[in-house]
Amino acid sequence: MSEELGIGEVARRVGVRASAVRYYETRGLIAPTHRKGGKRVYGREAVERMALITFAKSLGFSLDEIRTLLTGFSDDTPAAVRWSHLASTKLVELEAMAQRIELMRAALLRISRCGCRDLDQCARGIAAKGCS
């Protein structure tokens, strides 16, 4: 007989709130095995699926990307192929973010040494692409 877990136990084992379990259920990412006395009953697989979802979210994957990971491939597609596909796209996004962060860092350092008398002078310098 497989393990029967209530929504609270699934949430506790994964370290999320029960509302997160319900949310992922409404999004079609997990499903209870059945209902007992009107309450959702989950198997151990739900805990594992929730752990996978929270891991993917911690890496910055969106719910749509997670849905692709879970259901966007044929059933016989190995996990490594699924992860590789999503990771390559995410790595490109991260590289673009890293470049933007570097530009922001440089601009923040530049404005932290601002020598303008007032914001109007700053505005003129910014408009001329060279705020001091």
KAPEVEN-V810223 format. One record per helix or strand of 2 or more residues. SS is the DSSP state (alpha for helix, beta for strand). FROM is the first residue (numbers start at 1). LEN is the number of residues. If there is no record, write none. Layout:
SS;FROM;LEN + SS;FROM;LEN
//
This chain:
alpha;7;8 + alpha;18;9 + beta;34;3 + beta;39;4 + alpha;44;15 + alpha;63;9 + alpha;79;34 + alpha;119;9
//
